[in-house]
Amino acid sequence: MAFKHWPFVRDVRFAQKCGRFLRGARKRRGDLNWDEYLRIARHFKLDDMGSFPERGYLFQLASDLPAEAQVIEVGSWMGASTCFIAGGLKGTAAKIFAVDNFQGLSTCGEDAVWYERHFQKLGAKSTLEIFRQNFAELGFASRAEPVVNDSLAAATQLAAKRGTIDFVFIDGDHSYEACKADILAWVPFVKRGGVIAFHDFGSRADGVTRAIFEETKAGRFGQIVGVAGTIIAFRL
Ligand SMILES: C[S@@+](CC[C@H](N)C(=O)[O-])C[C@H]1O[C@@H](n2cnc3c(N)ncnc32)[C@H](O)[C@@H]1O
């Protein structure tokens, strides 16, 4: 086991990195419940799908939504990003529709290999049970509705929700073609004044960057709300 994965070393690194992020976040946005963020971050201490600032930004975007907000996430994996969003929501009717095939099926070759390796390590065929367990352990079960489907099929399944969603977060298939198709499929779901955000903008997933860049130039999105790490958010 690599030195950085020793439990003691891992805990020290977590405390240092998360603590550093939280000191800045509490200064910047003292109005948000960063203790809740910390509770979720501790739960996902072993997760490596996003950085503290990226998770913090999702938490912030969700906290800034109106009460009873409706959210769609495309690409939930084991529910870490989903839980950070859930932690920021307010109201008993607030909900996240978590779209994922939960089998790591992706047209992005690099990702598909990574998922396959992870499923072997997990000894599981699906991440859905782990997703549900994470939500239950954090007390968010009533906020999540997993949509077990391919992204584009899910967009058809959820068609009645077009124009009603406060926040869409896309972190699914990272190929150029799939990201472009996701943008076309999911933008119509965002209500006027709502937010759409993407993970992996400007990351090694250059297809994602290209698709977002093209659609920005084409005027698909309104103003940029903010950027944190590789997350970019727009208000429509
Ligand atoms: C990078 S992971 C998501 C990580 C998660 N958002 C987080 O930060 O914790 C990408 C997920 O997208 C899912 N996925 C990839 N292509 C998809 C597609 N076409 N339809 C639905 N889900 C897809 C994979 O199964 C995987 O769980």
The ligand as an SDF file (V2000), in Angstrom:
LIG
                    3D

 27 29  0  0  0  0  0  0  0  0999 V2000
  -17.0750   10.4850  -13.2100 C   0  0  0  0  0  0  0  0  0  0  0  0
  -18.3650    9.4360  -12.7190 S   0  0  0  0  0  0  0  0  0  0  0  0
  -19.4100   10.5200  -11.7920 C   0  0  0  0  0  0  0  0  0  0  0  0
  -18.7940   10.9550  -10.4870 C   0  0  0  0  0  0  0  0  0  0  0  0
  -19.7650   11.6690   -9.5640 C   0  0  0  0  0  0  0  0  0  0  0  0
  -20.4350   12.7750  -10.2360 N   0  0  0  0  0  0  0  0  0  0  0  0
  -18.9680   12.2140   -8.3890 C   0  0  0  0  0  0  0  0  0  0  0  0
  -18.3910   13.3040   -8.5310 O   0  0  0  0  0  0  0  0  0  0  0  0
  -18.9480   11.5770   -7.3390 O   0  0  0  0  0  0  0  0  0  0  0  0
  -19.2760    9.2700  -14.1980 C   0  0  0  0  0  0  0  0  0  0  0  0
  -20.5390    8.4240  -14.0740 C   0  0  0  0  0  0  0  0  0  0  0  0
  -21.2720    8.5810  -15.2680 O   0  0  0  0  0  0  0  0  0  0  0  0
  -21.8950    7.3570  -15.5870 C   0  0  0  0  0  0  0  0  0  0  0  0
  -22.1480    7.3740  -17.0230 N   0  0  0  0  0  0  0  0  0  0  0  0
  -21.2280    7.4320  -18.0390 C   0  0  0  0  0  0  0  0  0  0  0  0
  -21.8670    7.4870  -19.2070 N   0  0  0  0  0  0  0  0  0  0  0  0
  -23.1930    7.4950  -18.9460 C   0  0  0  0  0  0  0  0  0  0  0  0
  -24.3570    7.5390  -19.7740 C   0  0  0  0  0  0  0  0  0  0  0  0
  -24.2770    7.6350  -21.0930 N   0  0  0  0  0  0  0  0  0  0  0  0
  -25.5560    7.4950  -19.1670 N   0  0  0  0  0  0  0  0  0  0  0  0
  -25.6610    7.4230  -17.8140 C   0  0  0  0  0  0  0  0  0  0  0  0
  -24.5920    7.3860  -16.9990 N   0  0  0  0  0  0  0  0  0  0  0  0
  -23.3770    7.4210  -17.5660 C   0  0  0  0  0  0  0  0  0  0  0  0
  -20.9220    6.2820  -15.1250 C   0  0  0  0  0  0  0  0  0  0  0  0
  -21.6260    5.0930  -14.8390 O   0  0  0  0  0  0  0  0  0  0  0  0
  -20.3060    6.9330  -13.8800 C   0  0  0  0  0  0  0  0  0  0  0  0
  -20.9600    6.5040  -12.7300 O   0  0  0  0  0  0  0  0  0  0  0  0
  1  2  1  0
  2  3  1  0
  2 10  1  0
  3  4  1  0
  4  5  1  0
  5  6  1  0
  5  7  1  0
  7  8  2  0
  7  9  1  0
 10 11  1  0
 11 12  1  0
 11 26  1  0
 12 13  1  0
 13 14  1  0
 13 24  1  0
 14 15  1  0
 14 23  1  0
 15 16  2  0
 16 17  1  0
 17 18  1  0
 17 23  2  0
 18 19  1  0
 18 20  2  0
 20 21  1  0
 21 22  2  0
 22 23  1  0
 24 25  1  0
 24 26  1  0
 26 27  1  0
M  CHG  2   2   1   9  -1
M  END
$$$$
